[in-house]
Amino acid sequence: MDMSNSNTLKNLEAAFGGESMANRKYLFFAEVTKQLGMKELSKLFKETANQETEHAFAHFRLLHPELVVDDLSSLTEEDKKAIASRCLELAIEGETYEYTTMYPEFADQAKIDLDEQAAAEFKEQENESKEHAAIFRKAASNFGFLTSIEHHHADQYTEALSTLDGVSPQAKTVSDDPVTRKWICRQCSMIYDPIVGDPDSGIVAGTAFEDIPDDWFCPICGASKKLFVPYEEAIAA
């Protein structure tokens, strides 16, 4: 039965997205309430988040029955490889969409909103306009960083898929030049590129990572500078 155009399929995708979003929101709420000292409320949010995960998994199993493992003992090594490959294919598809389409388009829209919103509000509400402009500017910056993060994730999954197929990973190296050497956050995979810098944090383009102040932090997840490590890039053929 072809379900590609069915409303039920669309509803399952929407339900999966909704439950997945709820999981992340509740985990965020759990962290906030934990910081506020409300341990029981934090625990409630975590428990609910786990339940939302199970709901999302149930929807995803229906969306992708080819990934459901009912009897592990009945699977051959080829079966296992095929399932793992399918997982990687879906991961690559998602990450590629994010870095080629989603985040670039979001960044462009944020810049448009920055110009239009600021211009429309400036005369009547100067302070609020400045606040909105700062939000849009930060969003555009984050979308830019996230584009490279999702590209990195896609590359990792592509390499893992190739490894499953028996292809040796491509050799990688770290640049010897501080001016071009990239660094990656171990917590969220944000990649600091010295050629670009981090202007929103006062780090101008051309600033080597070693020259960034020690109190600088990751603009995506807030991790400290010490959680960054040199980024290994594939050696050009």
Residue pairs with C-beta under 8 A, 6 or more apart in sequence:
3 9
9 63
12 59
12 62
12 63
13 63
15 55
15 59
16 56
16 59
16 60
16 63
19 52
19 53
19 55
19 56
19 59
20 52
20 56
22 49
22 52
23 49
23 50
23 52
23 53
23 56
24 49
26 45
26 46
26 48
26 49
26 52
27 45
27 46
27 49
29 45
30 42
30 43
30 45
30 46
30 49
31 42
33 41
33 42
33 45
34 42
60 67
61 67
61 68
64 86
64 90
66 83
66 86
67 83
67 86
67 87
69 75
69 83
75 83
81 164
84 164
85 161
85 164
85 165
88 157
88 158
88 160
88 161
88 164
89 161
91 153
91 154
91 157
92 154
92 157
92 158
92 161
95 150
95 151
95 153
95 154
95 157
96 150
96 154
98 146
98 147
98 150
99 146
99 147
99 148
99 149
99 150
99 151
99 154
103 143
103 144
103 146
103 147
103 150
104 143
104 147
106 139
106 143
107 139
107 140
107 143
107 144
107 147
110 136
110 137
110 139
110 140
110 143
111 136
111 140
113 136
114 133
114 136
114 137
114 140
117 129
117 132
117 133
117 136
118 129
118 130
118 132
118 133
118 136
120 129
121 128
121 129
121 132
122 129
137 200
138 200
141 198
141 199
141 200
141 219
142 219
142 220
145 190
145 191
145 219
145 220
146 220
148 190
148 191
148 193
149 188
149 189
149 190
149 191
149 220
152 184
152 189
152 191
153 189
155 234
159 169
159 170
162 169
163 169
170 234
170 235
171 234
171 235
172 232
172 233
172 234
172 235
173 232
173 233
173 235
174 181
174 230
174 231
174 232
174 233
175 181
175 182
175 233
178 194
178 208
178 209
178 210
178 211
179 194
179 195
179 206
179 208
180 194
180 195
181 194
181 208
181 209
181 230
181 231
182 191
182 192
182 193
182 194
182 230
182 231
182 233
183 191
183 192
183 209
183 228
183 229
183 230
183 231
184 190
184 191
184 192
184 228
184 229
184 230
184 231
185 191
185 192
185 218
185 220
185 221
185 223
185 227
185 228
186 223
186 227
186 228
186 229
187 218
187 221
187 223
187 227
188 218
188 220
188 221
188 223
190 218
190 219
190 220
190 221
191 231
192 198
192 209
192 212
192 228
194 205
194 206
194 207
194 208
194 209
195 205
195 206
196 205
197 203
197 204
197 205
197 206
197 207
198 212
198 216
198 219
199 205
200 219
201 216
201 219
203 212
203 216
209 228
212 225
214 225
215 225
216 225
217 223
217 224
217 225
218 224
218 227
218 228
